[in-house]
Amino acid sequence: MTCIINQWRSLCATALLALVAGCAIGPPAAPAATQACPAAAPCPLSPLCPVCPAVTPEPPKARTLEAVSWSEVSGWMDDDPGAAWEAFLRGCTRLKTQTAWRESCVLAEQLPAGAPVRDFFETQFLPYRVANADGSVQGLATGYYEPLLRGSRRKEGPYRYPLYVAPEDLLIVDLAEINPELKHLRLRGRLDGRRVVPYYPRAEIERGLPALVGKELLWVDDPVDLFFLQIQGSGRVLLATGELVRVGYADQNGQPYRSIGRYLVEQGELKLEQASMQGIKAWGAANPGKLDALLNRNPSYVFFRELPNAEGVQGSAKAGPVATSGPVGALGVALTPERSIAVDPRYIPLGAPVFLATTWPNSTQPLERLVLAQDTGGAIRGAVRADFFWGFGEAAGAQAGRMRQSARMWVLLPRDYPLPK
């Protein structure tokens, strides 16, 4: 059956008329090319009688970015944008190669020390309120951090859980080569004969795959810490030898991310306010026999690569690690604690300054500040959506694990920035 809806009229194709003939009552209909689809006649086998659908106009989508005045940016005058200046300049090392950002970044690099940063942004940039497709301006802010794990370069003692590098049989299909409008979409899979099929989910990877033999980067001592390392996307592993290894995201198996915290709430295992990283870890410690099944509820799996420690990471087994810079985000620059966020690049240009208005974790205390969109994440989907980078270590992890707050966002763009149509 083929029904063609042409603005205000619905026309049925000849094939549809042939199907309806066994049920319709009355004289034969006129040719499909000239007659609108008639109202459905009574039919004792009504579920089997095809009818033309009613015309339902698709509601218009709201503009994602709408220009506003600086006075409409909630909290703008209460923050010190100078605290985000170094993060902005770091991002400019990448952005200034792009025409839309070149002038702003060159002027920023020439700004004298001590010059008012607020004046620079208000002069060179315009604020745009970020909205969802339905026109709403409220979204979600979560948090992430750089965790510390303990591990070994060999499988020994308690170090039984591997971090894998990307396997050679993982295929990546960049859809931008097929359609430029799909530049942010990539498909991942594997070959099964001549067919491309989805790559293995977490449960099968954890059971062991021939393609992953010899692909172990490191071994760690805690499967839950490893699970959350995959969610964070980067971290550090302190070896028994005293060596501190920084690891970062290399690739992903292409399977969808599913929240195990939400699953535990749905099953009545945790209350909503307990579904934090800390709450999930406590549940795993109390239910070791159910832990593997819980982790495998999320089929997504992340592969890692070892990163150089030239970013200023130092440490030893005695003193512990000392951080002088964050991990490298999707923009290609080191993240700044409490001033970098991960966004969905389909809506927020990567590298752009963003004014984020949210609240502190598990609190109504305002958290309103200028941040930089310098990272992305598999679970970060939507226009008004931010993942706030808290930094490194346990204190940062405590904040990140509790953060699930309502948020509003304004993106700051150069005055002549070409907005998406």
Phi, psi and omega per residue, in radians:
M1 nan 2.331 3.109
T2 -2.277 2.043 3.075
C3 -1.941 2.290 3.140
I4 -1.949 2.088 3.140
I5 -1.710 2.033 -3.069
N6 -2.062 1.622 3.137
Q7 0.994 -1.654 -3.043
W8 -1.797 -0.007 -3.057
R9 -2.217 2.606 3.075
S10 -1.976 2.157 -3.115
L11 -1.982 2.315 3.127
C12 -1.687 2.443 3.109
A13 -1.372 2.871 -3.098
T14 -1.025 -0.635 -3.138
A15 -1.088 -0.621 3.124
L16 -1.159 -0.749 -3.134
L17 -1.047 -0.659 3.138
A18 -1.139 -0.663 3.133
L19 -1.217 -0.660 -3.087
V20 -1.287 -0.442 -3.019
A21 -0.926 -0.604 -3.115
G22 -1.255 -0.249 -3.077
C23 -2.048 -0.549 -3.034
A24 -1.177 2.610 3.121
I25 -1.985 2.328 3.109
G26 2.100 -3.082 -3.087
P27 -1.237 2.782 3.110
P28 -0.998 2.554 3.129
A29 -1.354 2.790 3.058
A30 -1.210 2.898 3.130
P31 -0.944 2.533 -3.058
A32 -1.086 -0.468 -3.059
A33 -1.229 -0.284 -3.049
T34 -2.139 -0.124 -3.050
Q35 -2.128 2.405 3.072
A36 -1.217 2.716 -3.132
C37 -1.115 2.185 -3.110
P38 -1.242 2.881 3.056
A39 -1.144 2.573 -3.105
A40 -1.141 2.306 3.099
A41 -1.500 2.725 3.090
P42 -1.007 2.476 -3.084
C43 -2.625 2.225 3.132
P44 -1.113 -0.346 3.117
L45 -1.964 0.791 -2.980
S46 -0.923 -0.615 3.118
P47 -1.119 -0.338 -3.107
L48 -1.694 -0.121 -3.091
C49 -1.632 1.923 -3.133
P50 -1.226 2.467 3.067
V51 -2.299 2.757 3.108
C52 -1.286 2.378 3.125
P53 -1.265 2.683 3.071
A54 -1.236 2.669 3.128
V55 -1.332 2.086 3.101
T56 -2.115 1.743 -3.130
P57 -1.035 2.397 3.108
E58 -1.279 2.247 -3.127
P59 -1.118 2.476 3.140
P60 -1.151 2.500 3.109
K61 -1.470 2.479 3.124
A62 -1.256 2.688 3.073
R63 -1.209 2.319 -3.141
T64 -1.181 -0.714 -3.101
L65 -2.057 2.200 3.113
E66 -2.233 2.181 -3.123
A67 -1.114 2.373 3.107
V68 -2.361 3.014 3.068
S69 -1.504 2.809 3.141
W70 -1.085 -0.521 3.141
S71 -1.187 -0.297 3.135
E72 -1.548 -0.080 3.112
V73 -1.509 1.786 -3.020
S74 -1.096 2.081 3.096
G75 1.590 -0.003 -3.071
W76 -1.011 -0.724 -3.091
M77 -1.370 -0.182 -3.109
D78 -1.638 -0.185 -3.122
D79 -1.750 2.753 3.011
D80 -1.770 1.717 -3.111
P81 -1.119 -0.292 3.089
G82 -1.093 -0.414 3.121
A83 -1.221 -0.291 3.109
A84 -1.803 0.073 -3.015
W85 -1.135 -0.802 -3.136
E86 -1.084 -0.669 3.102
A87 -1.127 -0.671 3.109
F88 -1.144 -0.796 3.133
L89 -1.095 -0.656 3.110
R90 -1.099 -0.720 3.100
G91 -1.153 -0.543 -3.133
C92 -1.137 -0.390 3.090
T93 -1.068 -0.422 3.071
R94 -1.731 -0.710 -3.038
L95 -1.204 -0.533 -3.006
K96 -1.197 -0.148 3.030
T97 -1.401 -0.167 3.132
Q98 -1.712 2.355 -3.064
T99 -0.970 -0.735 -3.060
A100 -1.145 -0.394 -3.072
W101 -1.901 -0.206 -2.956
R102 -0.993 -0.891 -3.065
E103 -1.097 -0.782 -3.119
S104 -1.094 -0.712 -3.116
C105 -1.239 -0.668 3.099
V106 -1.107 -0.772 3.114
L107 -1.108 -0.661 3.133
A108 -1.124 -0.728 -3.140
E109 -1.176 -0.397 -3.140
Q110 -1.625 -0.065 -3.081
L111 -1.169 2.223 -3.118
P112 -1.123 2.607 3.091
A113 -1.044 2.360 3.137
G114 1.537 -0.112 3.111
A115 -1.178 2.586 -3.105
P116 -1.177 1.974 -3.113
V117 -1.180 -0.622 3.130
R118 -1.023 -0.751 3.127
D119 -1.077 -0.667 3.137
F120 -1.052 -0.863 -3.104
F121 -1.153 -0.713 -3.114
E122 -1.199 -0.455 3.140
T123 -1.489 -0.729 -3.003
Q124 -1.649 -0.266 -3.037
F125 -2.182 2.789 2.997
L126 -2.088 2.435 3.113
P127 -1.523 2.448 3.097
Y128 -2.218 2.170 3.069
R129 -1.249 2.363 -3.130
V130 -1.665 2.289 -3.133
A131 -2.228 2.681 3.040
N132 -1.379 3.004 -3.091
A133 -1.054 -0.512 -3.137
D134 -1.533 0.093 3.116
G135 1.602 -0.173 3.132
S136 -1.251 2.645 -3.082
V137 -1.981 -0.029 3.086
Q138 -1.577 2.395 3.121
G139 -2.446 -2.667 -3.027
L140 -2.222 2.367 3.009
A141 -2.082 2.152 3.024
T142 -1.998 -3.112 -3.130
G143 -2.307 2.677 3.018
Y144 -2.475 2.939 -3.049
Y145 -2.707 3.111 3.101
E146 -1.838 1.863 -3.065
P147 -1.443 2.877 3.046
L148 -1.997 2.177 3.082
L149 -2.023 2.893 3.064
R150 -2.009 2.369 -3.044
G151 -2.788 -2.895 -3.080
S152 -2.631 2.778 3.046
R153 -1.479 -0.088 3.099
R154 -2.246 2.724 3.056
K155 -1.391 1.878 -3.084
E156 -2.748 2.574 3.107
G157 0.922 -2.263 -3.114
P158 -1.342 -0.126 -3.066
Y159 -1.520 1.518 -3.009
R160 -2.098 -0.030 -3.014
Y161 -1.992 2.022 -2.990
P162 -1.494 2.531 2.834
L163 -1.683 2.155 -3.100
Y164 -1.741 2.582 2.879
V165 -1.437 2.936 -3.108
A166 -1.132 2.278 -3.131
P167 -1.302 2.728 -3.082
E168 -1.269 -0.368 -3.118
D169 -1.553 0.091 3.087
L170 -1.422 2.040 -3.139
L171 -1.647 2.483 3.090
I172 -2.159 2.101 3.115
V173 -1.864 1.950 3.139
D174 -1.522 1.896 -3.062
L175 -1.237 -0.263 3.104
A176 -1.103 -0.467 3.114
E177 -1.271 -0.322 3.100
I178 -1.652 -0.736 -3.132
N179 -2.558 2.046 -3.105
P180 -1.002 -0.450 3.139
E181 -1.206 -0.226 -3.132
L182 -1.817 0.549 -2.985
K183 -1.130 -0.363 -3.133
H184 -1.709 0.144 -3.083
L185 -1.976 2.263 3.056
R186 -2.315 2.460 3.091
L187 -1.831 2.473 3.102
R188 -2.139 2.462 -3.122
G189 -2.922 -2.799 3.118
R190 -2.606 2.864 3.129
L191 -1.545 2.323 2.995
D192 -2.173 1.631 -2.964
G193 1.219 -2.059 3.107
R194 -1.817 0.063 -3.103
R195 -1.755 2.519 2.999
V196 -1.660 2.108 -3.111
V197 -2.140 2.855 3.132
P198 -1.014 2.574 3.083
Y199 -1.269 2.828 -3.049
Y200 -1.046 2.457 3.062
P201 -1.351 3.018 -3.088
R202 -0.888 -0.832 -3.053
A203 -1.003 -0.729 -3.133
E204 -1.272 -0.631 3.094
I205 -1.117 -0.730 -3.127
E206 -1.154 -0.503 3.104
R207 -1.298 -0.291 3.125
G208 1.848 2.278 3.127
L209 -2.219 2.484 3.091
P210 -0.964 -0.627 -3.097
A211 -1.174 -0.277 -3.098
L212 -1.802 -0.027 3.085
V213 -1.147 2.177 -3.100
G214 1.479 0.017 -3.129
K215 -1.749 0.247 3.138
E216 -1.302 2.131 3.109
L217 -1.439 -0.868 3.123
L218 -2.574 2.933 3.038
W219 -2.156 2.366 3.139
V220 -2.130 2.997 -2.982
D221 -1.773 0.012 -3.055
D222 -2.450 2.031 -3.104
P223 -1.179 -0.523 3.139
V224 -1.268 -0.730 3.068
D225 -1.063 -0.674 3.117
L226 -1.145 -0.712 3.105
F227 -1.024 -0.812 -3.120
F228 -1.293 -0.457 3.001
L229 -1.063 -0.687 3.117
Q230 -1.144 -0.617 3.105
I231 -1.216 -0.719 -3.140
Q232 -1.217 -0.622 3.096
G233 1.635 -0.259 3.110
S234 -2.766 2.825 3.130
G235 3.132 -2.961 3.139
R236 -2.303 2.550 3.139
V237 -2.149 2.098 3.123
L238 -1.626 2.038 -3.124
L239 -1.493 2.746 3.139
A240 -1.081 -0.403 3.117
T241 -1.301 -0.172 -3.077
G242 1.724 -0.170 3.127
E243 -1.264 2.395 3.100
L244 -1.900 2.101 -3.071
V245 -1.935 2.235 3.060
R246 -1.693 2.306 3.138
V247 -2.151 2.611 -3.130
G248 -2.442 2.898 -3.129
Y249 -1.026 2.289 3.051
A250 -1.944 -0.773 3.123
D251 -2.967 -3.124 -3.068
Q252 -2.508 2.705 -3.022
N253 -1.359 -0.054 3.082
G254 1.508 -0.079 3.108
Q255 -1.386 2.656 -3.098
P256 -1.221 2.597 3.068
Y257 -1.423 2.300 3.067
R258 -2.236 2.323 -3.062
S259 -1.333 2.118 3.077
I260 -1.364 -0.430 3.058
G261 -1.127 -0.785 3.106
R262 -1.084 -0.680 3.133
Y263 -1.097 -0.757 3.138
L264 -1.114 -0.619 3.078
V265 -1.168 -0.782 -3.133
E266 -1.084 -0.566 -3.124
Q267 -1.499 -0.004 3.139
G268 1.337 0.232 -3.133
E269 -1.406 -0.510 3.119
L270 -2.385 2.641 2.955
K271 -1.410 2.785 -3.074
L272 -0.979 -0.725 -3.108
E273 -1.263 -0.194 3.109
Q274 -1.644 -0.141 -3.014
A275 -1.430 0.891 3.071
S276 -1.795 3.062 3.080
M277 -1.017 -0.731 -3.137
Q278 -1.147 -0.702 3.132
G279 -1.144 -0.677 3.129
I280 -1.186 -0.694 3.102
K281 -1.102 -0.719 3.120
A282 -1.127 -0.692 3.106
W283 -1.105 -0.735 3.137
G284 -1.106 -0.681 3.123
A285 -1.153 -0.569 -3.138
A286 -1.478 -0.268 -3.087
N287 -2.329 1.038 -3.065
P288 -1.061 -0.525 -3.132
G289 -1.260 -0.332 -3.134
K290 -1.787 -0.031 -2.970
L291 -1.136 -0.831 -3.103
D292 -1.022 -0.770 -3.132
A293 -1.099 -0.658 3.117
L294 -1.127 -0.874 -3.106
L295 -1.070 -0.611 -3.124
N296 -1.304 -0.127 3.015
R297 -1.098 -0.430 3.069
N298 -1.715 1.830 -3.082
P299 -1.288 -0.217 -3.133
S300 -1.187 2.498 -3.120
Y301 -2.513 2.348 -3.072
V302 -1.914 2.405 3.054
F303 -1.823 2.657 -2.991
F304 -2.124 2.927 2.992
R305 -2.407 2.679 3.101
E306 -1.456 2.337 -3.109
L307 -1.863 2.614 3.093
P308 -1.195 2.654 3.115
N309 -1.608 0.355 -3.126
A310 -1.242 -0.141 -3.131
E311 -1.380 0.100 3.073
G312 1.742 0.302 3.103
V313 -1.500 2.175 3.138
Q314 -2.280 2.793 3.092
G315 2.935 3.005 3.093
S316 -2.667 2.920 3.140
A317 -1.102 -0.527 -3.129
K318 -1.413 -0.964 -3.016
A319 -1.425 -0.399 -3.070
G320 1.477 2.988 -3.070
P321 -1.346 2.574 3.048
V322 -2.123 2.220 -3.071
A323 -1.807 2.255 3.008
T324 -2.018 -0.064 3.027
S325 -2.776 2.805 -3.114
G326 -1.549 3.138 3.099
P327 -1.222 2.832 3.113
V328 -1.401 2.200 3.138
G329 -1.570 -3.017 -3.076
A330 -1.119 -0.435 3.106
L331 -1.238 -0.374 -3.136
G332 1.726 0.231 3.086
V333 -2.203 2.782 3.137
A334 -1.158 2.390 -3.141
L335 -1.336 2.653 3.131
T336 -1.902 2.111 3.138
P337 -0.934 2.287 3.083
E338 1.140 0.192 3.061
R339 -2.364 0.047 3.073
S340 -2.083 2.531 3.078
I341 -2.336 2.776 2.968
A342 -1.752 2.457 -3.086
V343 -2.361 3.053 2.989
D344 -1.614 1.923 -3.031
P345 -1.206 -0.116 3.041
R346 -1.211 -0.360 -3.071
Y347 -2.107 -0.607 -3.114
I348 -1.986 2.101 3.133
P349 -1.038 2.281 3.133
L350 -1.115 2.242 -3.116
G351 1.778 -0.230 -3.058
A352 -1.272 2.543 2.955
P353 -1.196 2.448 3.138
V354 -2.321 2.317 3.005
F355 -1.660 2.087 -3.063
L356 -1.853 2.197 3.091
A357 -2.043 1.825 -3.132
T358 -2.485 -2.764 3.104
T359 -2.301 2.798 3.100
W360 -1.126 2.690 -3.096
P361 -0.932 2.328 3.123
N362 0.918 0.718 -3.049
S363 -2.658 2.821 3.001
T364 -1.799 0.070 3.120
Q365 -1.207 2.194 -3.078
P366 -1.049 2.435 2.981
L367 -2.196 1.638 -3.025
E368 -2.188 2.009 -3.079
R369 -2.801 2.814 3.055
L370 -1.388 2.241 3.129
V371 -2.299 2.996 -3.126
L372 -2.075 2.317 3.121
A373 -1.401 1.534 -2.992
Q374 -2.057 0.148 -3.096
D375 -2.622 2.921 3.056
T376 -2.328 3.036 3.123
G377 -2.810 2.607 -3.091
G378 -1.079 -0.504 -3.123
A379 -1.675 0.041 -3.097
I380 -1.672 1.688 -3.055
R381 -2.302 2.242 3.119
G382 2.106 2.837 -3.077
A383 -1.287 -0.969 -3.132
V384 -1.581 1.336 -3.052
R385 -2.613 2.191 -3.122
A386 -2.446 2.518 3.009
D387 -2.042 2.004 -2.972
F388 -1.560 2.153 -3.111
F389 -1.475 2.029 -3.070
W390 -1.584 -0.288 -3.140
G391 2.026 -2.638 -3.017
F392 -2.017 2.519 2.959
G393 1.763 -3.092 -3.016
E394 -1.141 -0.740 -3.125
A395 -1.090 -0.760 3.099
A396 -1.128 -0.681 3.128
G397 -1.124 -0.642 3.119
A398 -1.106 -0.727 3.113
Q399 -1.200 -0.783 -3.110
A400 -1.100 -0.715 -3.086
G401 -1.170 -0.436 -3.118
R402 -1.651 -0.183 -2.953
M403 -1.458 2.065 2.994
R404 -2.727 1.405 -2.936
Q405 -2.044 2.685 2.984
S406 -1.189 2.576 -3.065
A407 -2.610 2.677 2.917
R408 -2.159 2.713 -3.056
M409 -2.452 2.507 2.986
W410 -2.242 2.249 3.109
V411 -1.744 2.393 3.132
L412 -1.771 2.188 -3.082
L413 -2.243 2.580 3.063
P414 -0.944 2.613 -3.011
R415 -1.018 -0.538 -3.129
D416 -1.809 0.370 -3.106
Y417 -1.150 2.277 -3.130
P418 -1.313 1.849 -3.125
L419 -1.257 2.573 3.087
P420 -1.136 2.509 -3.119
K421 -1.489 nan nan
